[in-house]
Amino acid sequence: MKFFIIAGEASGDLHAAHLMRAIKQQSPGAEFRYYGGEQMQAEGGTLLCHYRQLAYMGFVQVALHLRTILRGMARCKREIEAWQPDALILVDYPGFNLKMARYVKQRAICPVFYYISPKIWAWKEHRINAIRRDVDRLFSILPFEVDFFERKHHYPISYVGNPTVDEVSAYCHTHGTPVPDGRTIALLPGSRRQEITDNLSRMLCAVRPWASSHHIVVAMAPGVEPAFYQGIMHAADIAPDSVQLVSGRTYELLSHAQVALVTSGTATLETALFRVPQVVCYYMRCGWFISRVRPYFLKVPYISLVNLIAGREVVPELVADGMNVTALRAHLTQLLDDKSPVRQAQLQGYADVAKRLGQPGAPQRAAAEMLTRLGK
């Protein structure tokens, strides 16, 4: 069977790679062509376009690179049409992927599966119309999405579990139970250059008082060179020898960290599953304005997956103008105290999040249902 897969960023590349592995286990002759990255490439098949060529976020970045994005869409359509896959698998990245779903359904090329559903519960809820029209089956990795899609929009979906649970579980099985060293502060500033610039500069300034007593370690994003981070460190007036950069070792970092500053995204959930107390940070320019209009555009009370899954505030969220050095230091001071009630409350909240997510096996369950629907 032939599968065309589209993943538009680093986390999607990782999740898609695990799904590919699960499909191969159940259908050994499966063939893959995809838009993705190195993780998917390691599973075999043909990489047609790296996600870095198309991964732009925000109105300004999309506008500046619109021609590149449109060329990428046109190329993707041609490649799907020419190959005639048995199924199109979309992984998050809705701005691009929903257009590919429309193209495929209009031409009746193949069934369309969506693995890791678009977060329309947060914004752009109108996309439910495109999903209902163009997606044959949607697979959710967040338990609260079932109620949103099925009760509010009467669109049946499959909650298969969360692949991050699988990834963290596999790491701990291989490397043992995480043991905080009591001295490491982890900084996870995101995967895109602009968000890294905006968040890391403030994170570094916030941790400066602990630079001599703790290890400050920054998790670099795939494909972003060390020199980029070093430039931000220089601008923040942080001595290079007081900060360590690591690449491809985020789980190793979290397994030893005492506390973490994390830009919102999958990393917040990974941090929770490693039971590392955290502050969720997301700086935005014109923050005062964003804070005031946020209730009109963002339809959920939280931005972190940890809080959304728990249904309450387990971790603090510093967003827009709330993301500043003073606030970061205040939260860090509490979380670095192993006996503080704030730290203990977070750890108790993490247990609730893990329970709600359920057991490992998300890629396997999604693959099994896809193949069953394809008649394999």
Backbone torsions as a table, in degrees:
resi	resn	phi	psi	omega
1	MET	NA	149.3	-176.3
2	LYS	-111.3	128.6	-178.0
3	PHE	-122.6	126.4	174.0
4	PHE	-103.8	123.5	-174.0
5	ILE	-122.3	140.1	177.6
6	ILE	-126.2	116.6	174.7
7	ALA	-124.9	130.2	-169.8
8	GLY	-105.2	5.2	179.3
9	GLU	-158.6	178.0	-172.4
10	ALA	-60.6	-45.6	-179.0
11	SER	-65.6	-38.6	177.4
12	GLY	-65.1	-36.9	176.6
13	ASP	-59.4	-45.4	-179.5
14	LEU	-65.4	-48.7	-178.5
15	HIS	-64.5	-39.4	179.2
16	ALA	-65.4	-37.2	178.6
17	ALA	-61.2	-42.1	178.9
18	HIS	-67.8	-35.8	176.7
19	LEU	-65.9	-41.7	176.9
20	MET	-58.4	-42.8	179.7
21	ARG	-62.0	-41.7	179.8
22	ALA	-66.4	-39.4	178.2
23	ILE	-63.8	-42.7	-179.8
24	LYS	-63.6	-34.1	178.8
25	GLN	-65.0	-34.7	-178.4
26	GLN	-93.8	-22.5	179.2
27	SER	-138.3	81.1	-172.2
28	PRO	-55.1	-25.5	-178.5
29	GLY	-90.1	10.6	-176.2
30	ALA	-62.1	140.1	175.9
31	GLU	-113.6	146.5	-177.0
32	PHE	-132.8	136.9	164.1
33	ARG	-129.4	145.1	-169.9
34	TYR	-160.7	157.2	164.8
35	TYR	-101.3	117.3	-174.9
36	GLY	-172.9	-137.0	-176.0
37	GLY	-150.0	-158.4	-173.0
38	GLU	-64.6	-34.3	-179.4
39	GLN	-63.8	-43.3	177.8
40	MET	-68.6	-38.3	-179.7
41	GLN	-61.5	-33.8	179.4
42	ALA	-66.8	-19.9	179.2
43	GLU	-88.4	-3.4	178.4
44	GLY	102.8	-169.1	-177.6
45	GLY	77.5	-163.4	-174.1
46	THR	-121.4	118.7	174.1
47	LEU	-81.8	115.3	-177.9
48	LEU	-92.0	-31.3	-178.1
49	CYS	-157.3	130.5	178.2
50	HIS	-77.6	141.2	-177.0
51	TYR	-60.2	-25.1	-179.5
52	ARG	-62.2	-24.6	-179.0
53	GLN	-73.8	-15.2	-174.7
54	LEU	-131.1	-0.6	-172.6
55	ALA	-84.6	84.4	176.9
56	TYR	-118.1	141.0	-174.6
57	MET	-131.7	140.9	178.6
58	GLY	92.9	152.7	-174.3
59	PHE	-60.1	-45.2	-176.0
60	VAL	-64.9	-48.1	-178.2
61	GLN	-63.7	-40.5	178.8
62	VAL	-64.7	-42.2	180.0
63	ALA	-63.6	-40.9	-178.9
64	LEU	-67.0	-29.5	-176.3
65	HIS	-114.4	24.7	-174.9
66	LEU	-59.4	-42.2	-179.1
67	ARG	-62.5	-40.8	178.1
68	THR	-62.7	-43.9	-179.5
69	ILE	-64.4	-43.8	-179.5
70	LEU	-65.2	-39.0	176.3
71	ARG	-63.7	-39.1	178.5
72	GLY	-63.7	-40.6	177.7
73	MET	-63.6	-44.5	-179.3
74	ALA	-63.3	-40.9	179.1
75	ARG	-65.0	-42.7	-179.2
76	CYS	-61.5	-42.9	178.4
77	LYS	-60.5	-43.2	-179.9
78	ARG	-62.8	-40.6	-177.1
79	GLU	-70.2	-37.5	176.1
80	ILE	-65.4	-45.9	-179.5
81	GLU	-60.1	-42.8	-176.6
82	ALA	-70.8	-36.8	-174.6
83	TRP	-84.7	-27.3	-179.1
84	GLN	52.9	66.1	-178.7
85	PRO	-69.5	164.4	175.2
86	ASP	-80.5	-20.7	178.2
87	ALA	-158.5	144.8	171.2
88	LEU	-104.7	125.2	178.6
89	ILE	-113.1	120.5	-179.3
90	LEU	-105.3	137.4	-178.7
91	VAL	-121.9	103.9	179.6
92	ASP	51.6	-140.4	171.7
93	TYR	48.9	55.2	-168.4
94	PRO	-66.7	-34.3	-178.2
95	GLY	-55.5	-40.0	179.2
96	PHE	-86.1	-48.1	-170.1
97	ASN	-67.6	-36.6	179.8
98	LEU	-66.5	-29.1	175.7
99	LYS	-69.8	-36.4	176.7
100	MET	-68.0	-37.5	177.7
101	ALA	-61.8	-42.8	179.7
102	ARG	-61.6	-43.9	-179.1
103	TYR	-61.6	-46.0	-177.3
104	VAL	-66.8	-41.0	-178.8
105	LYS	-71.0	-37.3	178.7
106	GLN	-61.2	-33.2	-178.6
107	ARG	-99.6	2.9	177.7
108	ALA	51.0	45.4	-177.6
109	ILE	-75.7	-46.0	-175.7
110	CYS	-169.8	167.9	173.5
111	PRO	-64.2	150.9	179.3
112	VAL	-116.4	121.6	176.1
113	PHE	-111.3	138.9	178.4
114	TYR	-115.5	111.1	179.3
115	TYR	-103.8	121.4	-170.3
116	ILE	74.6	88.7	-169.9
117	SER	-67.0	152.4	175.0
118	PRO	-60.2	144.3	-175.4
119	LYS	-85.8	59.2	-177.2
120	ILE	-72.5	-11.6	174.6
121	TRP	-71.2	-15.4	179.4
122	ALA	-97.5	-43.1	179.3
123	TRP	-158.6	162.3	179.7
124	LYS	55.2	52.0	-178.6
125	GLU	-62.7	-22.1	-179.7
126	HIS	-62.4	-15.3	179.6
127	ARG	-65.4	-12.1	176.6
128	ILE	-57.9	-31.0	-179.9
129	ASN	-65.6	-42.4	178.1
130	ALA	-68.1	-39.5	179.6
131	ILE	-64.0	-47.0	-179.6
132	ARG	-61.1	-37.3	-176.3
133	ARG	-78.5	-37.8	-166.5
134	ASP	-114.8	-9.2	-176.2
135	VAL	-110.5	124.1	-178.6
136	ASP	-75.4	-36.3	177.2
137	ARG	-153.2	133.8	-179.8
138	LEU	-110.5	131.1	179.9
139	PHE	-110.4	121.3	-177.2
140	SER	-97.4	145.2	175.1
141	ILE	-116.0	7.9	179.3
142	LEU	-125.1	121.5	-171.8
143	PRO	-60.0	-33.0	-177.6
144	PHE	-72.7	-13.3	-179.8
145	GLU	-69.1	-27.7	-178.5
146	VAL	-59.8	-47.4	179.5
147	ASP	-62.9	-40.6	-178.2
148	PHE	-63.1	-50.6	-175.4
149	PHE	-73.6	-42.6	-172.5
150	GLU	-83.1	-42.8	-177.8
151	ARG	-80.0	-43.8	-175.8
152	LYS	-80.7	-39.0	-173.6
153	HIS	-114.4	-0.4	176.6
154	HIS	55.7	38.0	178.3
155	TYR	-115.8	109.5	-176.2
156	PRO	-69.7	136.4	178.4
157	ILE	-134.1	171.7	178.0
158	SER	-115.3	119.1	170.3
159	TYR	-87.1	114.3	-174.7
160	VAL	-103.0	-1.5	-173.3
161	GLY	103.8	175.0	-176.6
162	ASN	-109.5	124.1	-177.7
163	PRO	-63.8	-23.6	177.4
164	THR	-64.6	-32.8	175.1
165	VAL	-60.7	-42.8	178.3
166	ASP	-62.0	-45.2	-175.1
167	GLU	-66.7	-43.7	179.2
168	VAL	-68.7	-40.9	179.0
169	SER	-61.5	-43.1	179.9
170	ALA	-64.4	-40.5	178.8
171	TYR	-63.1	-46.6	-178.3
172	CYS	-66.7	-33.3	177.6
173	HIS	-64.1	-36.6	-178.4
174	THR	-81.6	-39.3	-171.4
175	HIS	-106.7	-6.0	179.6
176	GLY	94.6	172.0	-179.2
177	THR	-64.7	132.0	178.6
178	PRO	-58.3	139.1	179.5
179	VAL	-130.3	104.6	178.5
180	PRO	-59.7	139.4	-179.4
181	ASP	-91.2	-5.4	177.8
182	GLY	77.4	3.0	-176.4
183	ARG	-133.1	-3.1	-174.1
184	THR	-104.5	127.0	172.3
185	ILE	-108.3	117.0	-177.6
186	ALA	-93.5	135.0	175.7
187	LEU	-116.4	118.7	179.5
188	LEU	-119.3	89.9	-169.3
189	PRO	-90.3	12.2	176.7
190	GLY	108.5	-175.8	-174.3
191	SER	-117.9	-17.0	-179.7
192	ARG	-102.1	146.7	-171.5
193	ARG	-57.9	-42.4	-177.2
194	GLN	-67.2	-42.8	179.7
195	GLU	-69.5	-31.7	175.8
196	ILE	-63.8	-47.3	179.3
197	THR	-57.9	-49.5	-175.5
198	ASP	-67.4	-41.5	-174.6
199	ASN	-84.8	-44.2	-174.9
200	LEU	-64.5	-38.4	-179.4
201	SER	-58.8	-40.1	179.6
202	ARG	-76.7	-36.2	176.1
203	MET	-60.4	-45.1	-177.9
204	LEU	-63.6	-42.5	178.0
205	CYS	-63.4	-36.8	-178.0
206	ALA	-67.4	-35.9	-175.1
207	VAL	-90.4	-0.1	-177.0
208	ARG	-53.1	-40.3	-179.9
209	PRO	-62.2	-19.1	-178.5
210	TRP	-104.3	7.2	-174.9
211	ALA	-63.4	-30.2	-177.9
212	SER	-87.6	-17.4	-176.6
213	SER	-108.6	-14.6	-177.1
214	HIS	-130.2	161.4	171.0
215	HIS	-86.5	120.2	176.4
216	ILE	-98.9	116.8	-174.3
217	VAL	-125.8	128.9	-179.3
218	VAL	-106.4	127.0	175.3
219	ALA	-85.2	115.9	-179.2
220	MET	-81.4	150.5	178.1
221	ALA	-83.2	150.6	176.9
222	PRO	-58.2	134.0	175.9
223	GLY	81.9	-0.5	177.5
224	VAL	-104.9	121.3	-171.3
225	GLU	-73.7	151.5	179.3
226	PRO	-55.0	-35.2	-178.2
227	ALA	-59.6	-31.6	178.6
228	PHE	-63.6	-45.6	179.2
229	TYR	-68.2	-38.7	-179.8
230	GLN	-63.9	-33.9	175.9
231	GLY	-63.9	-38.8	177.8
232	ILE	-68.2	-39.9	178.0
233	MET	-61.6	-41.7	179.4
234	HIS	-64.2	-42.9	-179.5
235	ALA	-65.9	-29.3	179.8
236	ALA	-86.9	2.1	179.0
237	ASP	60.1	44.3	177.2
238	ILE	-108.2	128.8	179.5
239	ALA	-62.4	128.5	-177.7
240	PRO	-55.9	-33.9	-177.1
241	ASP	-77.6	-3.7	178.7
242	SER	-95.8	-3.3	-179.1
243	VAL	-131.0	134.2	177.8
244	GLN	-105.7	137.0	176.2
245	LEU	-104.6	133.3	176.7
246	VAL	-128.8	145.5	-179.5
247	SER	-126.5	132.5	179.0
248	GLY	68.3	19.0	-176.9
249	ARG	-132.0	32.1	-177.2
250	THR	-61.3	-42.4	-179.5
251	TYR	-66.8	-38.5	176.2
252	GLU	-61.8	-42.3	178.4
253	LEU	-61.8	-48.2	-178.2
254	LEU	-66.4	-28.5	-179.0
255	SER	-69.1	-16.1	-179.5
256	HIS	-114.9	-11.2	-171.6
257	ALA	-71.4	144.7	174.6
258	GLN	-88.0	-32.0	-179.1
259	VAL	-157.0	160.3	-178.8
260	ALA	-143.5	147.0	168.8
261	LEU	-108.0	122.4	-167.9
262	VAL	-131.6	129.5	172.7
263	THR	-74.2	138.2	-173.9
264	SER	-54.2	142.9	179.8
265	GLY	147.1	-161.9	179.1
266	THR	-58.5	-29.6	-178.5
267	ALA	-59.9	-30.4	178.4
268	THR	-65.4	-37.6	179.0
269	LEU	-72.5	-41.2	176.4
270	GLU	-58.7	-43.9	179.7
271	THR	-61.3	-40.8	179.0
272	ALA	-65.4	-41.3	-178.7
273	LEU	-68.7	-24.1	173.1
274	PHE	-87.3	0.4	176.8
275	ARG	59.9	44.4	176.3
276	VAL	-105.2	116.1	176.4
277	PRO	-55.8	141.4	-172.3
278	GLN	-143.9	161.1	167.6
279	VAL	-118.4	126.0	179.4
280	VAL	-87.9	128.0	-172.5
281	CYS	-128.0	132.7	171.9
282	TYR	-150.2	100.8	179.5
283	TYR	-79.2	141.9	173.8
284	MET	-135.3	138.5	175.8
285	ARG	-66.9	152.5	-173.0
286	CYS	56.0	42.6	-173.7
287	GLY	-56.9	-38.6	-179.4
288	TRP	-60.3	-37.5	179.6
289	PHE	-72.3	-43.6	179.6
290	ILE	-59.5	-42.9	-179.2
291	SER	-60.7	-34.1	-176.9
292	ARG	-81.0	-31.3	-179.4
293	VAL	-95.0	-9.1	-177.0
294	ARG	-52.1	-44.5	-178.5
295	PRO	-60.2	-22.2	-177.3
296	TYR	-85.2	-17.0	-176.1
297	PHE	-116.7	-39.1	-179.3
298	LEU	-90.6	122.2	-170.9
299	LYS	-94.3	5.3	179.7
300	VAL	-123.7	154.2	-175.2
301	PRO	-78.3	-13.4	-176.4
302	TYR	-131.3	161.6	176.2
303	ILE	-110.3	-16.4	-177.4
304	SER	-93.4	142.8	178.8
305	LEU	-62.2	-33.1	-180.0
306	VAL	-57.6	-51.6	-178.5
307	ASN	-70.0	-36.6	179.4
308	LEU	-64.8	-41.9	179.6
309	ILE	-69.7	-40.4	-179.9
310	ALA	-71.6	-26.7	-176.8
311	GLY	77.1	17.2	179.1
312	ARG	-161.1	171.2	-179.0
313	GLU	-82.8	104.2	175.0
314	VAL	-94.0	-40.4	-179.8
315	VAL	-118.8	145.7	177.7
316	PRO	-70.5	144.5	178.4
317	GLU	-120.1	117.9	177.0
318	LEU	-106.3	108.4	-172.1
319	VAL	-125.1	146.7	176.4
320	ALA	55.5	-122.9	-178.0
321	ASP	-74.0	-11.3	175.1
322	GLY	-76.6	-14.5	179.0
323	MET	-88.2	91.5	-179.5
324	ASN	-142.0	164.8	-173.6
325	VAL	-61.9	-41.9	-178.9
326	THR	-60.8	-46.3	-179.3
327	ALA	-66.4	-41.2	179.2
328	LEU	-59.9	-46.0	-178.8
329	ARG	-64.2	-38.0	180.0
330	ALA	-62.5	-43.9	178.9
331	HIS	-69.5	-40.3	179.4
332	LEU	-60.7	-41.8	-179.5
333	THR	-56.6	-41.2	178.7
334	GLN	-70.9	-42.6	-174.7
335	LEU	-74.3	-23.7	179.4
336	LEU	-77.0	-10.9	175.5
337	ASP	-88.8	108.9	-175.2
338	ASP	-58.3	-24.6	-176.0
339	LYS	-101.3	3.2	-176.1
340	SER	-69.3	142.3	177.8
341	PRO	-58.3	-33.3	-179.2
342	VAL	-64.7	-45.5	179.0
343	ARG	-63.7	-45.5	-178.5
344	GLN	-64.3	-37.0	178.9
345	ALA	-64.5	-39.0	177.2
346	GLN	-61.6	-46.4	-177.8
347	LEU	-62.5	-37.1	176.7
348	GLN	-66.6	-38.4	177.5
349	GLY	-64.5	-35.7	178.4
350	TYR	-60.4	-37.3	179.9
351	ALA	-62.2	-38.0	178.3
352	ASP	-67.2	-40.1	178.6
353	VAL	-62.4	-46.1	-179.6
354	ALA	-60.9	-39.6	-179.9
355	LYS	-64.6	-40.9	-178.7
356	ARG	-68.6	-31.5	-178.6
357	LEU	-72.6	-30.4	178.8
358	GLY	86.3	-166.4	-173.2
359	GLN	-84.2	161.6	175.8
360	PRO	-62.0	165.0	175.5
361	GLY	121.5	14.5	-177.0
362	ALA	-59.3	-50.6	-179.0
363	PRO	-60.4	-38.7	-179.4
364	GLN	-64.8	-42.5	-179.7
365	ARG	-67.5	-40.5	178.0
366	ALA	-64.6	-44.1	180.0
367	ALA	-61.8	-42.8	-178.7
368	ALA	-61.7	-42.6	-178.6
369	GLU	-70.5	-38.7	177.6
370	MET	-59.1	-49.0	-176.8
371	LEU	-66.6	-35.5	177.2
372	THR	-63.2	-43.1	179.8
373	ARG	-68.7	-26.0	177.9
374	LEU	-84.5	-4.1	178.9
375	GLY	80.8	20.4	-179.1
376	LYS	-89.7	NA	NA
